[in-house]
């Protein structure tokens, strides 16, 4: 992967990360495994619980809860196939 490809991918995922809000639903294009352990189902909606912003070259991440393990999972925006805005915005106290 060239530097230009990496920069373009990073920019696209940062733009997507900015579009998604806490409370929105996201879906993965494929099942997610971490350390050979099944974590998330493809095409299953997961609510975004938090957003973690990083400075390049580290990616910004979305946080969802696994319906398999109950653990919080850091999710890279490039793994998403779709997202949907929350019916009602999440209020912050």
mmCIF file as gemmi writes it, N, C-alpha and C atoms, coordinates in Angstrom:
data_model
loop_
_atom_site.group_PDB
_atom_site.id
_atom_site.type_symbol
_atom_site.label_atom_id
_atom_site.label_alt_id
_atom_site.label_comp_id
_atom_site.label_asym_id
_atom_site.label_entity_id
_atom_site.label_seq_id
_atom_site.pdbx_PDB_ins_code
_atom_site.Cartn_x
_atom_site.Cartn_y
_atom_site.Cartn_z
_atom_site.occupancy
_atom_site.B_iso_or_equiv
_atom_site.pdbx_formal_charge
_atom_site.auth_seq_id
_atom_site.auth_asym_id
_atom_site.pdbx_PDB_model_num
ATOM 1 N N . UNK Axp A 1 ? 0.855 -1.174 0 1 0 ? 1 A 1
ATOM 2 C CA . UNK Axp A 1 ? 0 0 0 1 0 ? 1 A 1
ATOM 3 C C . UNK Axp A 1 ? 0.896 1.231 0 1 0 ? 1 A 1
ATOM 4 N N . UNK Axp A 2 ? 0.677 2.12 -0.944 1 0 ? 2 A 1
ATOM 5 C CA . UNK Axp A 2 ? 1.491 3.325 -1.033 1 0 ? 2 A 1
ATOM 6 C C . UNK Axp A 2 ? 1.067 4.332 0.026 1 0 ? 2 A 1
ATOM 7 N N . UNK Axp A 3 ? 1.924 5.325 0.244 1 0 ? 3 A 1
ATOM 8 C CA . UNK Axp A 3 ? 1.62 6.383 1.214 1 0 ? 3 A 1
ATOM 9 C C . UNK Axp A 3 ? 0.353 7.111 0.807 1 0 ? 3 A 1
ATOM 10 N N . UNK Axp A 4 ? 0.174 7.341 -0.488 1 0 ? 4 A 1
ATOM 11 C CA . UNK Axp A 4 ? -1.02 8.03 -0.977 1 0 ? 4 A 1
ATOM 12 C C . UNK Axp A 4 ? -2.274 7.213 -0.678 1 0 ? 4 A 1
ATOM 13 N N . UNK Axp A 5 ? -2.216 5.896 -0.905 1 0 ? 5 A 1
ATOM 14 C CA . UNK Axp A 5 ? -3.356 5.023 -0.603 1 0 ? 5 A 1
ATOM 15 C C . UNK Axp A 5 ? -3.694 5.061 0.881 1 0 ? 5 A 1
ATOM 16 N N . UNK Axp A 6 ? -2.655 5.003 1.734 1 0 ? 6 A 1
ATOM 17 C CA . UNK Axp A 6 ? -2.874 5.046 3.174 1 0 ? 6 A 1
ATOM 18 C C . UNK Axp A 6 ? -3.492 6.378 3.58 1 0 ? 6 A 1
ATOM 19 N N . UNK Axp A 7 ? -2.99 7.477 3.037 1 0 ? 7 A 1
ATOM 20 C CA . UNK Axp A 7 ? -3.513 8.801 3.37 1 0 ? 7 A 1
ATOM 21 C C . UNK Axp A 7 ? -4.968 8.923 2.948 1 0 ? 7 A 1
ATOM 22 N N . UNK Axp A 8 ? -5.3 8.431 1.766 1 0 ? 8 A 1
ATOM 23 C CA . UNK Axp A 8 ? -6.677 8.487 1.277 1 0 ? 8 A 1
ATOM 24 C C . UNK Axp A 8 ? -7.602 7.634 2.148 1 0 ? 8 A 1
ATOM 25 N N . UNK Axp A 9 ? -7.171 6.428 2.5 1 0 ? 9 A 1
ATOM 26 C CA . UNK Axp A 9 ? -7.964 5.556 3.365 1 0 ? 9 A 1
ATOM 27 C C . UNK Axp A 9 ? -8.172 6.207 4.731 1 0 ? 9 A 1
ATOM 28 N N . UNK Axp A 10 ? -7.11 6.786 5.287 1 0 ? 10 A 1
ATOM 29 C CA . UNK Axp A 10 ? -7.22 7.438 6.592 1 0 ? 10 A 1
ATOM 30 C C . UNK Axp A 10 ? -8.198 8.608 6.521 1 0 ? 10 A 1
ATOM 31 N N . UNK Axp A 11 ? -8.124 9.401 5.472 1 0 ? 11 A 1
ATOM 32 C CA . UNK Axp A 11 ? -9.021 10.541 5.308 1 0 ? 11 A 1
ATOM 33 C C . UNK Axp A 11 ? -10.473 10.074 5.179 1 0 ? 11 A 1
ATOM 34 N N . UNK Axp A 12 ? -10.707 9.049 4.373 1 0 ? 12 A 1
ATOM 35 C CA . UNK Axp A 12 ? -12.072 8.53 4.194 1 0 ? 12 A 1
ATOM 36 C C . UNK Axp A 12 ? -12.65 7.991 5.497 1 0 ? 12 A 1
ATOM 37 N N . UNK Axp A 13 ? -11.844 7.268 6.267 1 0 ? 13 A 1
ATOM 38 C CA . UNK Axp A 13 ? -12.359 6.728 7.527 1 0 ? 13 A 1
ATOM 39 C C . UNK Axp A 13 ? -12.573 7.829 8.554 1 0 ? 13 A 1
ATOM 40 N N . UNK Axp A 14 ? -11.751 8.867 8.546 1 0 ? 14 A 1
ATOM 41 C CA . UNK Axp A 14 ? -11.965 9.999 9.458 1 0 ? 14 A 1
ATOM 42 C C . UNK Axp A 14 ? -13.25 10.74 9.099 1 0 ? 14 A 1
ATOM 43 N N . UNK Axp A 15 ? -13.518 10.903 7.804 1 0 ? 15 A 1
ATOM 44 C CA . UNK Axp A 15 ? -14.764 11.55 7.386 1 0 ? 15 A 1
ATOM 45 C C . UNK Axp A 15 ? -15.97 10.726 7.816 1 0 ? 15 A 1
ATOM 46 N N . UNK Axp A 16 ? -15.898 9.413 7.647 1 0 ? 16 A 1
ATOM 47 C CA . UNK Axp A 16 ? -16.982 8.535 8.079 1 0 ? 16 A 1
ATOM 48 C C . UNK Axp A 16 ? -17.143 8.598 9.597 1 0 ? 16 A 1
ATOM 49 N N . UNK Axp A 17 ? -16.037 8.563 10.332 1 0 ? 17 A 1
ATOM 50 C CA . UNK Axp A 17 ? -16.069 8.648 11.793 1 0 ? 17 A 1
ATOM 51 C C . UNK Axp A 17 ? -16.774 9.934 12.234 1 0 ? 17 A 1
ATOM 52 N N . UNK Axp A 18 ? -16.507 11.043 11.536 1 0 ? 18 A 1
ATOM 53 C CA . UNK Axp A 18 ? -17.139 12.325 11.872 1 0 ? 18 A 1
ATOM 54 C C . UNK Axp A 18 ? -18.637 12.324 11.591 1 0 ? 18 A 1
ATOM 55 N N . UNK Axp A 19 ? -19.086 11.566 10.598 1 0 ? 19 A 1
ATOM 56 C CA . UNK Axp A 19 ? -20.507 11.504 10.239 1 0 ? 19 A 1
ATOM 57 C C . UNK Axp A 19 ? -21.331 10.717 11.251 1 0 ? 19 A 1
ATOM 58 N N . UNK Axp A 20 ? -20.724 9.743 11.889 1 0 ? 20 A 1
ATOM 59 C CA . UNK Axp A 20 ? -21.431 8.856 12.811 1 0 ? 20 A 1
ATOM 60 C C . UNK Axp A 20 ? -21.431 9.467 14.209 1 0 ? 20 A 1
ATOM 61 N N . UNK Axp A 21 ? -22.595 9.403 14.867 1 0 ? 21 A 1
ATOM 62 C CA . UNK Axp A 21 ? -22.739 9.958 16.216 1 0 ? 21 A 1
ATOM 63 C C . UNK Axp A 21 ? -22.984 8.848 17.229 1 0 ? 21 A 1
ATOM 64 N N . UNK Axp A 22 ? -22.721 9.155 18.488 1 0 ? 22 A 1
ATOM 65 C CA . UNK Axp A 22 ? -23.073 8.237 19.57 1 0 ? 22 A 1
ATOM 66 C C . UNK Axp A 22 ? -24.585 8.028 19.52 1 0 ? 22 A 1
ATOM 67 N N . UNK Axp A 23 ? -25.011 6.783 19.597 1 0 ? 23 A 1
ATOM 68 C CA . UNK Axp A 23 ? -26.43 6.443 19.5 1 0 ? 23 A 1
ATOM 69 C C . UNK Axp A 23 ? -26.834 5.927 18.133 1 0 ? 23 A 1
ATOM 70 N N . UNK Axp A 24 ? -26.024 6.19 17.1 1 0 ? 24 A 1
ATOM 71 C CA . UNK Axp A 24 ? -26.305 5.67 15.762 1 0 ? 24 A 1
ATOM 72 C C . UNK Axp A 24 ? -26.089 4.156 15.738 1 0 ? 24 A 1
ATOM 73 N N . UNK Axp A 25 ? -26.675 3.491 14.75 1 0 ? 25 A 1
ATOM 74 C CA . UNK Axp A 25 ? -26.475 2.056 14.547 1 0 ? 25 A 1
ATOM 75 C C . UNK Axp A 25 ? -25.504 1.847 13.395 1 0 ? 25 A 1
ATOM 76 N N . UNK Axp A 26 ? -24.601 0.899 13.565 1 0 ? 26 A 1
ATOM 77 C CA . UNK Axp A 26 ? -23.64 0.56 12.518 1 0 ? 26 A 1
ATOM 78 C C . UNK Axp A 26 ? -23.719 -0.935 12.241 1 0 ? 26 A 1
ATOM 79 N N . UNK Axp A 27 ? -23.378 -1.33 11.005 1 0 ? 27 A 1
ATOM 80 C CA . UNK Axp A 27 ? -23.34 -2.743 10.627 1 0 ? 27 A 1
ATOM 81 C C . UNK Axp A 27 ? -22.012 -3.05 9.954 1 0 ? 27 A 1
ATOM 82 N N . UNK Axp A 28 ? -21.53 -4.254 10.197 1 0 ? 28 A 1
ATOM 83 C CA . UNK Axp A 28 ? -20.276 -4.726 9.621 1 0 ? 28 A 1
ATOM 84 C C . UNK Axp A 28 ? -20.527 -5.494 8.337 1 0 ? 28 A 1
ATOM 85 N N . UNK Axp A 29 ? -19.535 -5.452 7.457 1 0 ? 29 A 1
ATOM 86 C CA . UNK Axp A 29 ? -19.595 -6.171 6.193 1 0 ? 29 A 1
ATOM 87 C C . UNK Axp A 29 ? -19.214 -7.643 6.36 1 0 ? 29 A 1
ATOM 88 N N . UNK Axp A 30 ? -18.58 -7.98 7.477 1 0 ? 30 A 1
ATOM 89 C CA . UNK Axp A 30 ? -18.149 -9.361 7.741 1 0 ? 30 A 1
ATOM 90 C C . UNK Axp A 30 ? -18.128 -9.591 9.249 1 0 ? 30 A 1
ATOM 91 N N . UNK Axp A 31 ? -18.179 -10.857 9.653 1 0 ? 31 A 1
ATOM 92 C CA . UNK Axp A 31 ? -18.05 -11.179 11.073 1 0 ? 31 A 1
ATOM 93 C C . UNK Axp A 31 ? -16.701 -10.673 11.576 1 0 ? 31 A 1
ATOM 94 N N . UNK Axp A 32 ? -16.654 -10.277 12.842 1 0 ? 32 A 1
ATOM 95 C CA . UNK Axp A 32 ? -15.411 -9.775 13.426 1 0 ? 32 A 1
ATOM 96 C C . UNK Axp A 32 ? -14.881 -10.772 14.448 1 0 ? 32 A 1
ATOM 97 N N . UNK Axp A 33 ? -13.621 -11.163 14.25 1 0 ? 33 A 1
ATOM 98 C CA . UNK Axp A 33 ? -12.908 -12.027 15.184 1 0 ? 33 A 1
ATOM 99 C C . UNK Axp A 33 ? -11.73 -11.247 15.744 1 0 ? 33 A 1
ATOM 100 N N . UNK Axp A 34 ? -11.447 -11.447 17.028 1 0 ? 34 A 1
ATOM 101 C CA . UNK Axp A 34 ? -10.282 -10.829 17.654 1 0 ? 34 A 1
ATOM 102 C C . UNK Axp A 34 ? -9.569 -11.913 18.449 1 0 ? 34 A 1
ATOM 103 N N . UNK Axp A 35 ? -8.303 -12.137 18.148 1 0 ? 35 A 1
ATOM 104 C CA . UNK Axp A 35 ? -7.525 -13.212 18.788 1 0 ? 35 A 1
ATOM 105 C C . UNK Axp A 35 ? -8.249 -14.556 18.675 1 0 ? 35 A 1
ATOM 106 N N . UNK Axp A 36 ? -8.731 -14.86 17.475 1 0 ? 36 A 1
ATOM 107 C CA . UNK Axp A 36 ? -9.45 -16.109 17.172 1 0 ? 36 A 1
ATOM 108 C C . UNK Axp A 36 ? -10.74 -16.28 17.96 1 0 ? 36 A 1
ATOM 109 N N . UNK Axp A 37 ? -11.259 -15.202 18.512 1 0 ? 37 A 1
ATOM 110 C CA . UNK Axp A 37 ? -12.506 -15.246 19.275 1 0 ? 37 A 1
ATOM 111 C C . UNK Axp A 37 ? -13.562 -14.423 18.543 1 0 ? 37 A 1
ATOM 112 N N . UNK Axp A 38 ? -14.721 -15.029 18.319 1 0 ? 38 A 1
ATOM 113 C CA . UNK Axp A 38 ? -15.812 -14.36 17.609 1 0 ? 38 A 1
ATOM 114 C C . UNK Axp A 38 ? -16.341 -13.208 18.462 1 0 ? 38 A 1
ATOM 115 N N . UNK Axp A 39 ? -16.456 -12.005 17.865 1 0 ? 39 A 1
ATOM 116 C CA . UNK Axp A 39 ? -16.866 -10.816 18.617 1 0 ? 39 A 1
ATOM 117 C C . UNK Axp A 39 ? -18.178 -10.198 18.138 1 0 ? 39 A 1
ATOM 118 N N . UNK Axp A 40 ? -18.311 -10 16.816 1 0 ? 40 A 1
ATOM 119 C CA . UNK Axp A 40 ? -19.477 -9.307 16.265 1 0 ? 40 A 1
ATOM 120 C C . UNK Axp A 40 ? -19.982 -10.006 15.005 1 0 ? 40 A 1
ATOM 121 N N . UNK Axp A 41 ? -21.31 -9.984 14.813 1 0 ? 41 A 1
ATOM 122 C CA . UNK Axp A 41 ? -21.945 -10.577 13.631 1 0 ? 41 A 1
ATOM 123 C C . UNK Axp A 41 ? -22.013 -9.573 12.479 1 0 ? 41 A 1
ATOM 124 N N . UNK Axp A 42 ? -21.842 -10.064 11.257 1 0 ? 42 A 1
ATOM 125 C CA . UNK Axp A 42 ? -22.06 -9.203 10.098 1 0 ? 42 A 1
ATOM 126 C C . UNK Axp A 42 ? -23.556 -8.923 9.954 1 0 ? 42 A 1
ATOM 127 N N . UNK Axp A 43 ? -23.868 -7.767 9.403 1 0 ? 43 A 1
ATOM 128 C CA . UNK Axp A 43 ? -25.238 -7.317 9.118 1 0 ? 43 A 1
ATOM 129 C C . UNK Axp A 43 ? -26.121 -7.217 10.361 1 0 ? 43 A 1
ATOM 130 N N . UNK Axp A 44 ? -25.527 -7.218 11.535 1 0 ? 44 A 1
ATOM 131 C CA . UNK Axp A 44 ? -26.249 -7.038 12.797 1 0 ? 44 A 1
ATOM 132 C C . UNK Axp A 44 ? -26.067 -5.578 13.219 1 0 ? 44 A 1
ATOM 133 N N . UNK Axp A 45 ? -27.145 -4.854 13.517 1 0 ? 45 A 1
ATOM 134 C CA . UNK Axp A 45 ? -26.958 -3.463 13.952 1 0 ? 45 A 1
ATOM 135 C C . UNK Axp A 45 ? -26.39 -3.394 15.371 1 0 ? 45 A 1
ATOM 136 N N . UNK Axp A 46 ? -25.396 -2.545 15.542 1 0 ? 46 A 1
ATOM 137 C CA . UNK Axp A 46 ? -24.787 -2.298 16.848 1 0 ? 46 A 1
ATOM 138 C C . UNK Axp A 46 ? -24.849 -0.806 17.136 1 0 ? 46 A 1
ATOM 139 N N . UNK Axp A 47 ? -25.261 -0.465 18.346 1 0 ? 47 A 1
ATOM 140 C CA . UNK Axp A 47 ? -25.342 0.945 18.736 1 0 ? 47 A 1
ATOM 141 C C . UNK Axp A 47 ? -23.952 1.467 19.091 1 0 ? 47 A 1
ATOM 142 N N . UNK Axp A 48 ? -23.63 2.647 18.564 1 0 ? 48 A 1
ATOM 143 C CA . UNK Axp A 48 ? -22.363 3.291 18.896 1 0 ? 48 A 1
ATOM 144 C C . UNK Axp A 48 ? -22.493 3.871 20.301 1 0 ? 48 A 1
ATOM 145 N N . UNK Axp A 49 ? -21.663 3.38 21.217 1 0 ? 49 A 1
ATOM 146 C CA . UNK Axp A 49 ? -21.714 3.807 22.612 1 0 ? 49 A 1
ATOM 147 C C . UNK Axp A 49 ? -20.756 4.954 22.901 1 0 ? 49 A 1
ATOM 148 N N . UNK Axp A 50 ? -19.673 5.032 22.128 1 0 ? 50 A 1
ATOM 149 C CA . UNK Axp A 50 ? -18.674 6.087 22.321 1 0 ? 50 A 1
ATOM 150 C C . UNK Axp A 50 ? -17.845 6.208 21.053 1 0 ? 50 A 1
ATOM 151 N N . UNK Axp A 51 ? -17.136 7.314 20.955 1 0 ? 51 A 1
ATOM 152 C CA . UNK Axp A 51 ? -16.217 7.546 19.844 1 0 ? 51 A 1
ATOM 153 C C . UNK Axp A 51 ? -14.861 7.92 20.429 1 0 ? 51 A 1
ATOM 154 N N . UNK Axp A 52 ? -13.807 7.294 19.91 1 0 ? 52 A 1
ATOM 155 C CA . UNK Axp A 52 ? -12.448 7.556 20.364 1 0 ? 52 A 1
ATOM 156 C C . UNK Axp A 52 ? -11.694 8.253 19.247 1 0 ? 52 A 1
ATOM 157 N N . UNK Axp A 53 ? -11.319 9.504 19.47 1 0 ? 53 A 1
ATOM 158 C CA . UNK Axp A 53 ? -10.614 10.262 18.436 1 0 ? 53 A 1
ATOM 159 C C . UNK Axp A 53 ? -9.114 10.123 18.634 1 0 ? 53 A 1
ATOM 160 N N . UNK Axp A 54 ? -8.403 9.813 17.564 1 0 ? 54 A 1
ATOM 161 C CA . UNK Axp A 54 ? -6.948 9.68 17.589 1 0 ? 54 A 1
ATOM 162 C C . UNK Axp A 54 ? -6.343 10.595 16.544 1 0 ? 54 A 1
ATOM 163 N N . UNK Axp A 55 ? -5.071 10.84 16.695 1 0 ? 55 A 1
ATOM 164 C CA . UNK Axp A 55 ? -4.332 11.653 15.731 1 0 ? 55 A 1
ATOM 165 C C . UNK Axp A 55 ? -3.519 10.708 14.859 1 0 ? 55 A 1
ATOM 166 N N . UNK Axp A 56 ? -3.475 10.993 13.544 1 0 ? 56 A 1
ATOM 167 C CA . UNK Axp A 56 ? -2.769 10.143 12.582 1 0 ? 56 A 1
ATOM 168 C C . UNK Axp A 56 ? -1.367 9.842 13.098 1 0 ? 56 A 1
ATOM 169 N N . UNK Axp A 57 ? -0.859 8.647 12.895 1 0 ? 57 A 1
ATOM 170 C CA . UNK Axp A 57 ? -1.383 7.607 12.021 1 0 ? 57 A 1
ATOM 171 C C . UNK Axp A 57 ? -2.363 6.653 12.705 1 0 ? 57 A 1
ATOM 172 N N . UNK Axp A 58 ? -2.638 6.83 13.98 1 0 ? 58 A 1
ATOM 173 C CA . UNK Axp A 58 ? -3.594 5.962 14.663 1 0 ? 58 A 1
ATOM 174 C C . UNK Axp A 58 ? -5.012 6.27 14.19 1 0 ? 58 A 1
ATOM 175 N N . UNK Axp A 59 ? -5.839 5.244 13.982 1 0 ? 59 A 1
ATOM 176 C CA . UNK Axp A 59 ? -7.21 5.498 13.513 1 0 ? 59 A 1
ATOM 177 C C . UNK Axp A 59 ? -8.15 5.871 14.655 1 0 ? 59 A 1
ATOM 178 N N . UNK Axp A 60 ? -9.113 6.72 14.362 1 0 ? 60 A 1
ATOM 179 C CA . UNK Axp A 60 ? -10.194 6.992 15.304 1 0 ? 60 A 1
ATOM 180 C C . UNK Axp A 60 ? -11.128 5.788 15.284 1 0 ? 60 A 1
ATOM 181 N N . UNK Axp A 61 ? -11.702 5.454 16.43 1 0 ? 61 A 1
ATOM 182 C CA . UNK Axp A 61 ? -12.506 4.24 16.546 1 0 ? 61 A 1
ATOM 183 C C . UNK Axp A 61 ? -13.9 4.543 17.081 1 0 ? 61 A 1
ATOM 184 N N . UNK Axp A 62 ? -14.807 3.614 16.803 1 0 ? 62 A 1
ATOM 185 C CA . UNK Axp A 62 ? -16.148 3.631 17.366 1 0 ? 62 A 1
ATOM 186 C C . UNK Axp A 62 ? -16.203 2.517 18.406 1 0 ? 62 A 1
ATOM 187 N N . UNK Axp A 63 ? -16.971 2.704 19.465 1 0 ? 63 A 1
ATOM 188 C CA . UNK Axp A 63 ? -17.09 1.686 20.505 1 0 ? 63 A 1
ATOM 189 C C . UNK Axp A 63 ? -18.505 1.128 20.481 1 0 ? 63 A 1
ATOM 190 N N . UNK Axp A 64 ? -18.603 -0.202 20.368 1 0 ? 64 A 1
ATOM 191 C CA . UNK Axp A 64 ? -19.892 -0.901 20.401 1 0 ? 64 A 1
ATOM 192 C C . UNK Axp A 64 ? -19.789 -2.034 21.423 1 0 ? 64 A 1
ATOM 193 N N . UNK Axp A 65 ? -20.939 -2.581 21.807 1 0 ? 65 A 1
ATOM 194 C CA . UNK Axp A 65 ? -20.953 -3.704 22.749 1 0 ? 65 A 1
ATOM 195 C C . UNK Axp A 65 ? -21.237 -4.991 21.987 1 0 ? 65 A 1
ATOM 196 N N . UNK Axp A 66 ? -20.404 -5.996 22.214 1 0 ? 66 A 1
ATOM 197 C CA . UNK Axp A 66 ? -20.577 -7.292 21.563 1 0 ? 66 A 1
ATOM 198 C C . UNK Axp A 66 ? -21.816 -7.994 22.099 1 0 ? 66 A 1
ATOM 199 N N . UNK Axp A 67 ? -22.648 -8.487 21.184 1 0 ? 67 A 1
ATOM 200 C CA . UNK Axp A 67 ? -23.804 -9.288 21.589 1 0 ? 67 A 1
ATOM 201 C C . UNK Axp A 67 ? -23.395 -10.731 21.873 1 0 ? 67 A 1
ATOM 202 N N . UNK Axp A 68 ? -22.144 -11.067 21.597 1 0 ? 68 A 1
ATOM 203 C CA . UNK Axp A 68 ? -21.63 -12.415 21.826 1 0 ? 68 A 1
ATOM 204 C C . UNK Axp A 68 ? -20.962 -12.508 23.201 1 0 ? 68 A 1
ATOM 205 N N . UNK Axp A 69 ? -20.056 -11.571 23.485 1 0 ? 69 A 1
ATOM 206 C CA . UNK Axp A 69 ? -19.267 -11.636 24.72 1 0 ? 69 A 1
ATOM 207 C C . UNK Axp A 69 ? -19.7 -10.61 25.767 1 0 ? 69 A 1
ATOM 208 N N . UNK Axp A 70 ? -20.432 -9.588 25.356 1 0 ? 70 A 1
ATOM 209 C CA . UNK Axp A 70 ? -20.808 -8.519 26.271 1 0 ? 70 A 1
ATOM 210 C C . UNK Axp A 70 ? -19.711 -7.49 26.477 1 0 ? 70 A 1
ATOM 211 N N . UNK Axp A 71 ? -18.566 -7.685 25.827 1 0 ? 71 A 1
ATOM 212 C CA . UNK Axp A 71 ? -17.433 -6.769 25.966 1 0 ? 71 A 1
ATOM 213 C C . UNK Axp A 71 ? -17.606 -5.556 25.063 1 0 ? 71 A 1
ATOM 214 N N . UNK Axp A 72 ? -16.939 -4.46 25.436 1 0 ? 72 A 1
ATOM 215 C CA . UNK Axp A 72 ? -16.889 -3.289 24.572 1 0 ? 72 A 1
ATOM 216 C C . UNK Axp A 72 ? -15.812 -3.524 23.523 1 0 ? 72 A 1
ATOM 217 N N . UNK Axp A 73 ? -16.145 -3.229 22.266 1 0 ? 73 A 1
ATOM 218 C CA . UNK Axp A 73 ? -15.259 -3.49 21.136 1 0 ? 73 A 1
ATOM 219 C C . UNK Axp A 73 ? -14.934 -2.175 20.445 1 0 ? 73 A 1
ATOM 220 N N . UNK Axp A 74 ? -13.637 -1.924 20.219 1 0 ? 74 A 1
ATOM 221 C CA . UNK Axp A 74 ? -13.212 -0.782 19.415 1 0 ? 74 A 1
ATOM 222 C C . UNK Axp A 74 ? -13.313 -1.188 17.952 1 0 ? 74 A 1
ATOM 223 N N . UNK Axp A 75 ? -14.053 -0.403 17.194 1 0 ? 75 A 1
ATOM 224 C CA . UNK Axp A 75 ? -14.38 -0.761 15.819 1 0 ? 75 A 1
ATOM 225 C C . UNK Axp A 75 ? -13.853 0.297 14.857 1 0 ? 75 A 1
ATOM 226 N N . UNK Axp A 76 ? -13.044 -0.133 13.898 1 0 ? 76 A 1
ATOM 227 C CA . UNK Axp A 76 ? -12.51 0.776 12.882 1 0 ? 76 A 1
ATOM 228 C C . UNK Axp A 76 ? -13.611 1.076 11.867 1 0 ? 76 A 1
ATOM 229 N N . UNK Axp A 77 ? -13.822 2.345 11.501 1 0 ? 77 A 1
ATOM 230 C CA . UNK Axp A 77 ? -14.886 2.697 10.553 1 0 ? 77 A 1
ATOM 231 C C . UNK Axp A 77 ? -14.774 2.012 9.187 1 0 ? 77 A 1
ATOM 232 N N . UNK Axp A 78 ? -13.581 1.602 8.781 1 0 ? 78 A 1
ATOM 233 C CA . UNK Axp A 78 ? -13.417 0.946 7.48 1 0 ? 78 A 1
ATOM 234 C C . UNK Axp A 78 ? -14.098 -0.421 7.438 1 0 ? 78 A 1
ATOM 235 N N . UNK Axp A 79 ? -14.448 -0.979 8.588 1 0 ? 79 A 1
ATOM 236 C CA . UNK Axp A 79 ? -15.094 -2.295 8.638 1 0 ? 79 A 1
ATOM 237 C C . UNK Axp A 79 ? -16.603 -2.23 8.441 1 0 ? 79 A 1
ATOM 238 N N . UNK Axp A 80 ? -17.153 -1.02 8.375 1 0 ? 80 A 1
ATOM 239 C CA . UNK Axp A 80 ? -18.602 -0.856 8.293 1 0 ? 80 A 1
ATOM 240 C C . UNK Axp A 80 ? -19.115 -1.018 6.868 1 0 ? 80 A 1
ATOM 241 N N . UNK Axp A 81 ? -20.332 -1.577 6.753 1 0 ? 81 A 1
ATOM 242 C CA . UNK Axp A 81 ? -20.999 -1.608 5.451 1 0 ? 81 A 1
ATOM 243 C C . UNK Axp A 81 ? -22.117 -0.574 5.408 1 0 ? 81 A 1
ATOM 244 N N . UNK Axp A 82 ? -22.634 -0.174 6.59 1 0 ? 82 A 1
ATOM 245 C CA . UNK Axp A 82 ? -23.664 0.864 6.618 1 0 ? 82 A 1
ATOM 246 C C . UNK Axp A 82 ? -23.818 1.405 8.031 1 0 ? 82 A 1
ATOM 247 N N . UNK Axp A 83 ? -24.502 2.537 8.103 1 0 ? 83 A 1
ATOM 248 C CA . UNK Axp A 83 ? -24.854 3.094 9.403 1 0 ? 83 A 1
ATOM 249 C C . UNK Axp A 83 ? -26.171 3.828 9.267 1 0 ? 83 A 1
ATOM 250 N N . UNK Axp A 84 ? -26.86 3.984 10.392 1 0 ? 84 A 1
ATOM 251 C CA . UNK Axp A 84 ? -28.145 4.675 10.398 1 0 ? 84 A 1
ATOM 252 C C . UNK Axp A 84 ? -28.178 5.594 11.607 1 0 ? 84 A 1
ATOM 253 N N . UNK Axp A 85 ? -28.65 6.813 11.384 1 0 ? 85 A 1
ATOM 254 C CA . UNK Axp A 85 ? -28.754 7.776 12.473 1 0 ? 85 A 1
ATOM 255 C C . UNK Axp A 85 ? -29.782 7.308 13.486 1 0 ? 85 A 1
ATOM 256 N N . UNK Axp A 86 ? -29.557 7.664 14.741 1 0 ? 86 A 1
ATOM 257 C CA . UNK Axp A 86 ? -30.486 7.316 15.817 1 0 ? 86 A 1
ATOM 258 C C . UNK Axp A 86 ? -31.821 8.011 15.587 1 0 ? 86 A 1
ATOM 259 N N . UNK Axp A 87 ? -32.917 7.366 16.013 1 0 ? 87 A 1
ATOM 260 C CA . UNK Axp A 87 ? -34.25 7.956 15.876 1 0 ? 87 A 1
ATOM 261 C C . UNK Axp A 87 ? -34.323 9.278 16.619 1 0 ? 87 A 1
ATOM 262 N N . UNK Axp A 88 ? -33.761 9.3 17.828 1 0 ? 88 A 1
ATOM 263 C CA . UNK Axp A 88 ? -33.708 10.517 18.625 1 0 ? 88 A 1
ATOM 264 C C . UNK Axp A 88 ? -32.258 10.735 19.027 1 0 ? 88 A 1
ATOM 265 N N . UNK Axp A 89 ? -31.773 11.967 18.912 1 0 ? 89 A 1
ATOM 266 C CA . UNK Axp A 89 ? -30.384 12.231 19.299 1 0 ? 89 A 1
ATOM 267 C C . UNK Axp A 89 ? -30.146 11.895 20.773 1 0 ? 89 A 1
ATOM 268 N N . UNK Axp A 90 ? -28.945 11.434 21.066 1 0 ? 90 A 1
ATOM 269 C CA . UNK Axp A 90 ? -28.57 11.129 22.439 1 0 ? 90 A 1
ATOM 270 C C . UNK Axp A 90 ? -28.345 12.442 23.161 1 0 ? 90 A 1
ATOM 271 N N . UNK Axp A 91 ? -28.987 12.608 24.323 1 0 ? 91 A 1
ATOM 272 C CA . UNK Axp A 91 ? -28.785 13.846 25.084 1 0 ? 91 A 1
ATOM 273 C C . UNK Axp A 91 ? -27.612 13.659 26.026 1 0 ? 91 A 1
ATOM 274 N N . UNK Axp A 92 ? -26.836 14.696 26.152 1 0 ? 92 A 1
ATOM 275 C CA . UNK Axp A 92 ? -25.659 14.651 27.021 1 0 ? 92 A 1
ATOM 276 C C . UNK Axp A 92 ? -25.909 15.547 28.217 1 0 ? 92 A 1
ATOM 277 N N . UNK Axp A 93 ? -25.695 15.013 29.401 1 0 ? 93 A 1
ATOM 278 C CA . UNK Axp A 93 ? -25.927 15.787 30.629 1 0 ? 93 A 1
ATOM 279 C C . UNK Axp A 93 ? -24.703 16.574 31.012 1 0 ? 93 A 1
